[in-house]
Amino acid sequence: MKLSIKLFATIRLDTGLKVVDVNIDKPINIIEMLKLVSDILDYDLIEKLTENNKIIPGVIILLNGVNIHHINKLETKITEDAIISVFPAAAGG
């Protein structure tokens, strides 16, 4: 399966990347995907997006355009080719 992980805001600025493409051979959940991408980028997405195994308020992660908060949060399974969009918590005005 091919996953395209789109990075936004401070994550994009910190890594210099807009998209990370990875191939996986079995279904994984969102937290496993974040660990995989963190290892590839040498950038800790888990620390940036979660606290105590929960999504930090203000963080948005979309799986094929659907907020994982409305599916199964960090345990949401990725079972097919997918586009995952990752928006860290941000402030501004």
CYANA upper distance limits for C-alpha pairs under 8 A (distance plus 0.5 A):
  1 MET  CA     23 ASN  CA      5.98
  1 MET  CA     24 ILE  CA      5.73
  1 MET  CA     25 ASP  CA      6.56
  1 MET  CA     26 LYS  CA      7.94
  1 MET  CA     79 THR  CA      8.48
  1 MET  CA     80 GLU  CA      6.39
  1 MET  CA     81 ASP  CA      5.51
  2 LYS  CA     21 ASP  CA      7.51
  2 LYS  CA     22 VAL  CA      6.36
  2 LYS  CA     23 ASN  CA      5.04
  2 LYS  CA     24 ILE  CA      6.97
  2 LYS  CA     80 GLU  CA      8.16
  2 LYS  CA     81 ASP  CA      5.37
  2 LYS  CA     82 ALA  CA      7.17
  3 LEU  CA     21 ASP  CA      6.13
  3 LEU  CA     22 VAL  CA      5.76
  3 LEU  CA     23 ASN  CA      6.64
  3 LEU  CA     24 ILE  CA      8.10
  3 LEU  CA     81 ASP  CA      6.17
  3 LEU  CA     82 ALA  CA      5.51
  3 LEU  CA     83 ILE  CA      6.40
  3 LEU  CA     84 ILE  CA      7.76
  4 SER  CA     19 VAL  CA      6.98
  4 SER  CA     20 VAL  CA      6.29
  4 SER  CA     21 ASP  CA      4.96
  4 SER  CA     22 VAL  CA      7.06
  4 SER  CA     82 ALA  CA      6.88
  4 SER  CA     83 ILE  CA      5.33
  4 SER  CA     84 ILE  CA      6.66
  5 ILE  CA     19 VAL  CA      5.94
  5 ILE  CA     20 VAL  CA      5.59
  5 ILE  CA     21 ASP  CA      6.68
  5 ILE  CA     83 ILE  CA      6.42
  5 ILE  CA     84 ILE  CA      5.22
  5 ILE  CA     85 SER  CA      6.32
  5 ILE  CA     86 VAL  CA      7.74
  6 LYS  CA     18 LYS  CA      6.29
  6 LYS  CA     19 VAL  CA      4.94
  6 LYS  CA     20 VAL  CA      7.07
  6 LYS  CA     83 ILE  CA      7.78
  6 LYS  CA     84 ILE  CA      6.55
  6 LYS  CA     85 SER  CA      5.13
  6 LYS  CA     86 VAL  CA      6.59
  7 LEU  CA     11 ILE  CA      6.61
  7 LEU  CA     12 ARG  CA      5.84
  7 LEU  CA     17 LEU  CA      7.48
  7 LEU  CA     18 LYS  CA      5.67
  7 LEU  CA     19 VAL  CA      6.38
  7 LEU  CA     20 VAL  CA      8.36
  7 LEU  CA     85 SER  CA      6.74
  7 LEU  CA     86 VAL  CA      5.74
  7 LEU  CA     87 PHE  CA      7.24
  8 PHE  CA     12 ARG  CA      5.49
  8 PHE  CA     13 LEU  CA      8.40
  8 PHE  CA     18 LYS  CA      7.40
  8 PHE  CA     85 SER  CA      8.20
  8 PHE  CA     86 VAL  CA      6.69
  8 PHE  CA     87 PHE  CA      5.80
  8 PHE  CA     88 PRO  CA      7.72
  9 ALA  CA     13 LEU  CA      6.88
  9 ALA  CA     87 PHE  CA      7.16
  9 ALA  CA     88 PRO  CA      7.34
  9 ALA  CA     90 ALA  CA      8.20
 10 THR  CA     14 ASP  CA      6.38
 10 THR  CA     88 PRO  CA      7.52
 10 THR  CA     90 ALA  CA      8.48
 11 ILE  CA     15 THR  CA      6.52
 11 ILE  CA     87 PHE  CA      8.46
 11 ILE  CA     88 PRO  CA      7.55
 12 ARG  CA     16 GLY  CA      5.87
 12 ARG  CA     17 LEU  CA      5.83
 12 ARG  CA     18 LYS  CA      6.30
 13 LEU  CA     17 LEU  CA      8.01
 15 THR  CA     41 LEU  CA      7.96
 15 THR  CA     43 TYR  CA      8.05
 20 VAL  CA     37 VAL  CA      8.21
 26 LYS  CA     79 THR  CA      8.00
 27 PRO  CA     77 LYS  CA      7.10
 27 PRO  CA     78 ILE  CA      5.98
 27 PRO  CA     79 THR  CA      5.18
 27 PRO  CA     80 GLU  CA      7.90
 28 ILE  CA     32 GLU  CA      6.56
 28 ILE  CA     33 MET  CA      7.12
 28 ILE  CA     77 LYS  CA      6.12
 28 ILE  CA     78 ILE  CA      5.95
 28 ILE  CA     79 THR  CA      7.54
 29 ASN  CA     33 MET  CA      6.78
 29 ASN  CA     74 LEU  CA      7.33
 29 ASN  CA     75 GLU  CA      5.79
 29 ASN  CA     76 THR  CA      5.73
 29 ASN  CA     77 LYS  CA      4.64
 29 ASN  CA     78 ILE  CA      6.13
 30 ILE  CA     34 LEU  CA      6.66
 30 ILE  CA     73 LYS  CA      8.34
 30 ILE  CA     74 LEU  CA      5.58
 30 ILE  CA     75 GLU  CA      6.47
 30 ILE  CA     76 THR  CA      6.22
 30 ILE  CA     77 LYS  CA      7.01
 30 ILE  CA     78 ILE  CA      7.59
 31 ILE  CA     35 LYS  CA      6.80
 31 ILE  CA     46 ILE  CA      8.21
 31 ILE  CA     74 LEU  CA      5.84
 31 ILE  CA     75 GLU  CA      7.19
 32 GLU  CA     36 LEU  CA      6.68
 33 MET  CA     37 VAL  CA      6.65
 34 LEU  CA     38 SER  CA      6.43
 34 LEU  CA     45 LEU  CA      6.60
 34 LEU  CA     46 ILE  CA      6.87
 35 LYS  CA     39 ASP  CA      6.73
 35 LYS  CA     44 ASP  CA      8.34
 35 LYS  CA     45 LEU  CA      7.75
 35 LYS  CA     46 ILE  CA      7.30
 36 LEU  CA     40 ILE  CA      6.87
 37 VAL  CA     41 LEU  CA      6.55
 37 VAL  CA     45 LEU  CA      8.22
 38 SER  CA     42 ASP  CA      6.02
 38 SER  CA     43 TYR  CA      5.52
 38 SER  CA     44 ASP  CA      5.59
 38 SER  CA     45 LEU  CA      6.05
 38 SER  CA     46 ILE  CA      8.02
 39 ASP  CA     43 TYR  CA      7.48
 39 ASP  CA     44 ASP  CA      8.24
 44 ASP  CA     48 LYS  CA      6.99
 45 LEU  CA     49 LEU  CA      6.39
 46 ILE  CA     50 THR  CA      5.96
 46 ILE  CA     51 GLU  CA      8.48
 47 GLU  CA     51 GLU  CA      7.46
 48 LYS  CA     88 PRO  CA      7.64
 49 LEU  CA     55 ILE  CA      6.53
 49 LEU  CA     56 ILE  CA      6.27
 49 LEU  CA     59 VAL  CA      6.82
 49 LEU  CA     88 PRO  CA      6.67
 49 LEU  CA     89 ALA  CA      8.10
 50 THR  CA     54 LYS  CA      5.80
 50 THR  CA     55 ILE  CA      4.99
 50 THR  CA     56 ILE  CA      5.52
 51 GLU  CA     55 ILE  CA      6.94
 51 GLU  CA     56 ILE  CA      6.49
 53 ASN  CA     74 LEU  CA      8.43
 54 LYS  CA     74 LEU  CA      7.70
 55 ILE  CA     59 VAL  CA      7.02
 55 ILE  CA     73 LYS  CA      8.13
 55 ILE  CA     74 LEU  CA      7.82
 56 ILE  CA     89 ALA  CA      7.86
 57 PRO  CA     89 ALA  CA      7.49
 58 GLY  CA     88 PRO  CA      7.56
 58 GLY  CA     89 ALA  CA      4.97
 58 GLY  CA     90 ALA  CA      7.54
 59 VAL  CA     86 VAL  CA      8.29
 59 VAL  CA     87 PHE  CA      6.25
 59 VAL  CA     88 PRO  CA      5.21
 59 VAL  CA     89 ALA  CA      5.02
 59 VAL  CA     90 ALA  CA      8.50
 60 ILE  CA     67 ASN  CA      7.27
 60 ILE  CA     68 ILE  CA      8.45
 60 ILE  CA     85 SER  CA      8.43
 60 ILE  CA     86 VAL  CA      6.65
 60 ILE  CA     87 PHE  CA      5.53
 60 ILE  CA     88 PRO  CA      7.07
 60 ILE  CA     89 ALA  CA      8.04
 61 ILE  CA     67 ASN  CA      6.29
 61 ILE  CA     68 ILE  CA      6.50
 61 ILE  CA     69 HIS  CA      8.33
 61 ILE  CA     84 ILE  CA      7.39
 61 ILE  CA     85 SER  CA      6.11
 61 ILE  CA     86 VAL  CA      5.22
 61 ILE  CA     87 PHE  CA      6.70
 62 LEU  CA     66 VAL  CA      5.47
 62 LEU  CA     67 ASN  CA      4.88
 62 LEU  CA     68 ILE  CA      6.27
 62 LEU  CA     83 ILE  CA      8.46
 62 LEU  CA     84 ILE  CA      5.95
 62 LEU  CA     85 SER  CA      5.51
 62 LEU  CA     86 VAL  CA      7.18
 63 LEU  CA     67 ASN  CA      6.89
 63 LEU  CA     68 ILE  CA      6.88
 63 LEU  CA     82 ALA  CA      7.35
 63 LEU  CA     83 ILE  CA      6.55
 63 LEU  CA     84 ILE  CA      5.21
 63 LEU  CA     85 SER  CA      7.26
 64 ASN  CA     82 ALA  CA      6.46
 64 ASN  CA     83 ILE  CA      5.61
 64 ASN  CA     84 ILE  CA      6.63
 64 ASN  CA     85 SER  CA      8.45
 65 GLY  CA     83 ILE  CA      8.28
 65 GLY  CA     84 ILE  CA      8.21
 65 GLY  CA     85 SER  CA      8.20
 66 VAL  CA     70 HIS  CA      8.07
 66 VAL  CA     71 ILE  CA      8.48
 67 ASN  CA     71 ILE  CA      7.62
 68 ILE  CA     72 ASN  CA      6.59
 68 ILE  CA     73 LYS  CA      5.35
 68 ILE  CA     74 LEU  CA      7.70
 68 ILE  CA     76 THR  CA      7.04
 69 HIS  CA     73 LYS  CA      5.08
 69 HIS  CA     74 LEU  CA      8.48
 71 ILE  CA     76 THR  CA      6.82
 72 ASN  CA     76 THR  CA      5.03
 72 ASN  CA     77 LYS  CA      8.47
 78 ILE  CA     82 ALA  CA      7.78
